[in-house]
Amino acid sequence: MSIQQKDIFICHASEDKPDVVRPLYEKLESEGFNIWYDEAEIKWGDSITERVNWGLIHSKYVVVVLSESFLEKRWPNREFNSVVNTESSSGVVKVLPLVVGDGVIERKIIEAYPLINDKRYLKWSNNQTEIVEELYKIFPEKSKRNFETDAKKINQKNFSDQDVLCRSNVSVNVQKVSCLSGNDEGLFITPNAVNGIPFSSVLNSLIENDKGETLLVKYLDKAVWKKIGMPNDSGQKLFIEIPYLYHKTLFVPQFLTALTRDVEISPGNLVILLPETVITYNHEGIYRTAASLRDLGFSIGVSQFGTGYSSLSYIQRLNFSYLFIDRSFSKGAGYESDEYTILRAICSLTDSLNIVSGIDCAEHKTEIDLLKSVGCQLMASPVDS
């Protein structure tokens, strides 16, 4: 008889169950992940040690909920140390850290577990949707299955433009963009979810019903109004990633023009970022739309650079001003690695073409020092809660 493999083991202190672990477990289970969680897996009369050991052995990844309570707990630390040893000996990533607490607690955790400094970790802020999106990158087959399920749900409804605009709660991810020299540059905003469903699933489904434009309008509205915390005269930039552009109409530049007038953003301080995968999917439509945006005075940039499958000819044709490299090239890179060589080559190319280079979601000092050494100019990092 085959043993069913678990996707994720949740390692945690019992004090974090009510506010963190149970909500996270319920969300992951609802998204189709197979979770080892002690309250669901350890039955009356079971040997706790045997069940925990089974879970650690038969789980692909371990989400470690690191909190102030976790620091003092003997049993969770034994679990954590066991997984770290397995990861070190096998060379296969197994630990997915989730940090709970403010900046002071975060520093305590990093001091107690130096390994975390070398890993990208997520911070808990009741952000189950963001965590699910990150797990989709690790388990792409889950994303595909949930996309099909979400699309079926959405397509069963007869959406009107008013439904999409008024009844859709669009959430966005916000990062701070800083110069590696130390000055703040602005905010980096990307779409997250619609009513708790991944944005990409809803958008693709509504595109089939010709309501995709309306959802993008809703997202752009939310994205631009997120900048209210920035003084109008600060000169800081708002970087907005657009996941899809309709090449049939000019609704995007028309709408952006209205928004910049309403919230007094100078067009020169609004940077439209196009993911490289979008550019490589529809060259001609993107070129036309990008040209229209430039004519209105907006800056154009590329995000997720390195994830598309195309020649670099679009760099010349798009005439863009910013290029954000996908973080996969810098995460865990060393000075002797192939990633370092690629980063240095990209930054040399952008510098020669007078394009500002950046990186998405850099957090750790070792990574930042490496980016400085290759000539990277900007980095996006999570906004402090």
C-alpha positions in Angstrom: 0.0 0.0 0.0 1.4 3.4 -1.0 1.8 6.1 1.7 0.3 9.4 0.9 2.9 12.2 0.9 2.0 15.4 2.7 2.7 18.7 1.0 3.5 20.7 4.1 4.2 20.1 7.8 3.4 23.1 10.0 6.0 23.4 12.8 4.9 25.9 15.5 4.5 26.8 19.2 1.1 26.0 20.7 0.7 29.7 21.7 0.5 30.6 17.9 -2.4 28.2 17.1 -5.4 30.6 17.6 -4.1 33.6 15.7 -1.8 32.2 13.1 -1.6 28.4 12.7 -5.3 27.5 12.6 -6.3 30.2 10.1 -3.3 29.3 8.0 -4.1 25.6 8.1 -7.7 26.2 7.1 -6.8 28.4 4.2 -4.2 25.9 2.9 -6.6 23.0 3.2 -9.3 25.0 1.3 -6.8 25.6 -1.5 -6.1 21.9 -1.9 -2.8 21.5 -0.1 -2.3 18.3 1.9 -1.2 19.5 5.3 0.3 17.8 8.4 -1.1 19.7 11.3 -1.0 18.2 14.8 -4.6 18.9 15.8 -5.8 17.1 12.6 -3.2 14.3 12.6 -2.7 13.2 16.2 -5.7 11.2 17.4 -6.7 10.1 20.9 -4.2 7.5 22.1 -1.6 8.1 19.3 2.1 8.3 20.1 2.9 12.0 19.6 6.6 11.2 18.9 5.7 8.6 16.2 3.1 10.8 14.5 5.4 13.8 14.5 8.3 11.8 13.1 6.0 10.3 10.4 4.8 13.8 9.4 8.4 15.2 9.2 9.6 12.3 7.1 6.6 12.2 4.7 6.2 16.0 4.1 7.8 17.7 1.2 8.2 21.0 3.0 8.0 22.3 6.5 6.5 25.8 7.2 8.2 26.9 10.4 6.2 29.5 12.3 8.9 31.5 14.1 7.6 33.7 16.8 8.7 34.9 20.3 6.8 31.9 21.8 8.7 29.6 19.4 12.1 30.8 20.8 11.5 29.2 24.2 9.7 26.0 23.1 11.8 22.8 23.3 9.6 20.5 21.2 9.2 22.8 18.1 12.9 23.6 18.2 13.7 19.9 18.1 11.5 19.6 15.0 13.1 22.6 13.4 16.6 21.4 14.1 15.8 18.0 12.7 14.5 19.5 9.4 17.5 21.9 9.2 19.9 18.9 9.5 17.9 17.0 6.8 18.1 20.1 4.5 21.9 20.5 5.1 22.7 16.9 4.4 20.5 16.5 1.3 21.1 20.0 -0.2 17.3 20.1 -1.0 15.3 23.1 0.3 12.8 21.9 2.9 12.4 24.8 5.4 9.9 27.6 4.6 10.2 30.2 7.4 7.2 32.3 8.4 8.2 35.1 10.9 5.5 36.4 13.3 6.0 39.6 15.2 7.3 43.2 14.9 10.7 44.4 14.0 12.2 43.8 17.5 11.0 40.2 17.6 12.1 39.7 14.0 15.7 40.7 15.0 15.6 38.3 18.0 14.6 35.4 15.7 17.3 36.2 13.2 19.9 36.3 16.1 18.6 33.0 17.4 18.5 31.3 14.0 21.3 32.7 11.8 20.1 30.3 9.0 17.2 32.6 8.4 19.5 35.4 7.3 20.4 33.2 4.3 16.8 32.5 3.4 13.9 34.5 2.1 11.2 34.4 4.7 7.7 35.6 4.7 6.3 37.8 7.5 2.8 37.0 9.0 0.3 39.8 8.8 -2.9 37.7 8.4 -1.7 37.4 4.7 -2.9 33.9 3.9 -3.6 34.8 0.2 0.0 36.0 -0.3 1.3 32.8 1.3 -0.9 30.7 -1.0 0.5 32.6 -4.0 4.0 31.9 -2.9 3.2 28.2 -2.4 1.8 28.1 -6.0 5.3 28.9 -7.2 6.5 25.8 -5.4 3.5 23.6 -6.2 2.5 24.8 -9.7 0.2 21.9 -10.2 -1.9 23.2 -7.3 -2.2 26.6 -9.0 -3.4 25.0 -12.2 -6.0 23.0 -10.5 -7.3 25.9 -8.4 -7.3 28.1 -11.5 -9.6 25.7 -13.2 -11.9 25.5 -10.2 -12.0 29.3 -9.7 -12.6 29.9 -13.4 -15.5 27.5 -13.3 -17.0 29.3 -10.3 -16.5 32.7 -11.9 -17.9 31.7 -15.3 -21.1 30.4 -13.7 -22.0 34.0 -12.8 -23.3 36.6 -15.2 -21.0 39.5 -14.2 -21.9 43.1 -15.2 -19.4 45.9 -15.2 -21.1 47.3 -12.1 -20.7 43.9 -10.3 -17.0 43.8 -11.0 -16.4 47.4 -9.9 -18.7 47.5 -6.8 -18.6 44.0 -5.5 -15.0 43.1 -6.1 -12.6 43.6 -3.2 -9.2 43.9 -4.9 -6.2 43.5 -2.6 -2.7 44.7 -3.7 0.8 43.9 -2.6 2.9 47.0 -1.8 6.7 47.2 -1.6 9.0 50.1 -0.9 11.5 50.9 -3.7 14.8 52.3 -2.5 18.1 53.3 -4.2 20.9 51.0 -3.1 22.7 54.2 -2.3 20.1 54.6 0.5 17.4 57.1 -0.7 13.7 56.2 -1.0 12.5 56.1 -4.6 8.8 55.3 -4.2 6.3 52.4 -4.0 6.0 49.2 -6.1 2.4 47.9 -6.4 1.3 44.5 -7.8 -2.1 42.8 -7.8 -2.8 40.2 -5.2 -6.4 38.8 -5.0 -10.1 39.5 -5.8 -12.4 38.5 -3.0 -9.7 36.1 -1.7 -9.2 34.4 -5.1 -5.8 34.9 -6.9 -6.0 37.9 -9.1 -4.6 36.0 -12.2 -7.4 33.4 -11.9 -10.2 36.0 -11.8 -8.6 38.2 -14.5 -8.2 35.4 -17.0 -11.8 34.2 -16.3 -13.3 37.7 -16.8 -11.3 38.2 -19.9 -13.3 35.4 -21.4 -16.4 37.3 -20.5 -15.1 40.6 -21.8 -15.0 42.0 -18.2 -11.2 41.9 -17.8 -10.9 45.6 -18.6 -13.3 46.5 -15.8 -11.3 44.5 -13.3 -8.0 46.2 -14.4 -9.7 49.6 -13.9 -10.6 48.5 -10.4 -7.0 47.3 -9.7 -5.5 50.5 -11.2 -7.8 52.6 -9.0 -6.8 50.7 -5.9 -3.1 50.9 -6.9 -3.0 54.6 -7.5 -5.0 55.5 -4.4 -2.5 53.4 -2.3 0.0 56.3 -2.9 -2.0 58.7 -0.7 0.7 58.3 2.0 3.3 59.8 -0.3 3.3 63.7 -0.4 2.3 65.0 -3.8 5.4 67.2 -4.0 7.8 64.4 -2.8 8.9 63.6 -6.3 8.7 59.9 -5.5 7.6 57.4 -8.1 4.8 55.0 -8.2 5.7 51.7 -9.9 2.5 49.8 -10.9 2.8 46.3 -12.5 0.1 45.7 -15.1 -0.5 41.9 -15.5 -2.4 42.2 -18.8 -2.9 45.0 -21.4 -5.8 45.1 -23.9 -4.2 46.0 -27.2 -7.7 46.5 -28.8 -8.4 49.7 -26.9 -6.6 52.6 -25.3 -8.6 52.3 -22.0 -5.4 52.0 -20.0 -3.7 55.3 -21.0 -7.1 57.1 -20.9 -7.9 55.8 -17.4 -4.4 56.6 -16.1 -4.6 60.1 -17.5 -7.8 60.6 -15.5 -6.3 59.1 -12.3 -3.1 61.3 -12.5 -5.3 64.3 -12.8 -7.6 63.3 -9.9 -4.8 62.4 -7.4 -2.3 65.0 -8.7 0.4 62.5 -9.7 2.8 63.8 -12.3 2.8 61.5 -15.3 6.6 61.5 -15.0 6.4 59.9 -11.6 4.1 57.1 -12.6 6.0 54.0 -14.0 4.0 51.3 -15.7 5.8 47.9 -15.3 5.0 45.2 -17.8 6.0 41.6 -16.8 8.4 40.1 -19.3 6.0 37.1 -19.8 3.3 39.6 -20.9 5.7 41.2 -23.4 6.7 38.0 -24.9 3.1 36.7 -25.2 1.9 39.6 -27.4 4.6 41.7 -28.9 2.7 43.9 -31.3 -0.2 44.7 -29.0 2.2 45.6 -26.2 4.4 47.8 -28.5 1.3 49.8 -29.5 0.0 50.3 -26.0 3.5 51.2 -24.6 3.9 53.8 -27.3 0.5 55.3 -26.3 1.6 55.4 -22.7 4.9 57.1 -23.5 3.1 59.7 -25.6 1.1 60.6 -22.5 4.3 61.2 -20.5 4.4 57.9 -18.5 7.6 55.9 -18.0 7.6 52.3 -19.1 9.5 49.5 -17.3 9.8 45.7 -17.4 9.3 43.5 -14.3 10.1 39.8 -13.7 13.0 40.1 -16.2 14.5 36.7 -16.9 11.2 34.8 -16.8 10.2 35.2 -20.5 11.1 33.2 -23.5 12.1 35.7 -26.2 15.0 37.5 -27.9 16.1 40.7 -26.3 14.9 42.8 -29.3 12.0 44.1 -27.4 14.4 46.1 -25.1 15.2 48.3 -28.1 11.6 48.5 -29.4 9.9 49.2 -26.1 12.3 52.1 -25.3 11.7 51.6 -21.6 13.3 53.3 -18.6 13.3 50.7 -15.8 14.2 47.0 -15.7 13.4 44.9 -12.5 15.2 41.6 -12.5 13.3 38.6 -11.2 14.6 37.8 -7.7 15.4 34.2 -8.5 18.7 35.4 -9.9 19.8 37.0 -6.7 18.3 34.8 -4.0 21.1 32.7 -2.5 23.6 33.8 -5.2 27.3 33.9 -4.3 30.1 35.8 -5.8 31.4 32.7 -7.7 27.9 31.6 -8.9 26.5 31.6 -12.4 23.7 33.9 -11.1 26.3 36.5 -10.1 27.7 36.5 -13.6 24.2 36.9 -15.2 23.3 39.7 -12.8 26.5 41.5 -13.6 25.9 41.1 -17.4 22.3 42.4 -17.1 23.3 45.4 -15.0 26.2 46.2 -17.4 23.7 46.1 -20.4 21.2 48.3 -18.7 23.9 50.8 -17.7 25.1 51.0 -21.3 21.5 51.7 -22.5 20.8 54.2 -19.7 18.1 52.0 -18.2 17.7 51.9 -14.4 18.1 48.4 -13.1 16.3 47.0 -10.0 15.5 43.8 -8.2 12.2 42.6 -6.8 11.9 41.7 -3.1 15.5 41.9 -1.8 15.7 41.8 2.0 19.0 40.4 3.4 22.3 42.3 3.8 24.4 39.7 2.0 22.0 39.8 -1.0 22.0 43.6 -1.0 25.8 43.8 -0.9 26.0 41.4 -3.8 23.5 43.6 -5.8 25.5 46.7 -5.1 28.7 45.0 -6.4 27.1 44.3 -9.8 25.8 47.8 -10.2 22.1 47.2 -9.5 20.5 50.6 -8.7 17.1 49.9 -7.1 15.5 47.3 -4.9 11.9 46.6 -3.8 11.4 45.4 -0.3 8.3 44.8 1.9 6.8 47.9 3.5 7.4 47.8 7.3 4.1 46.9 9.1 
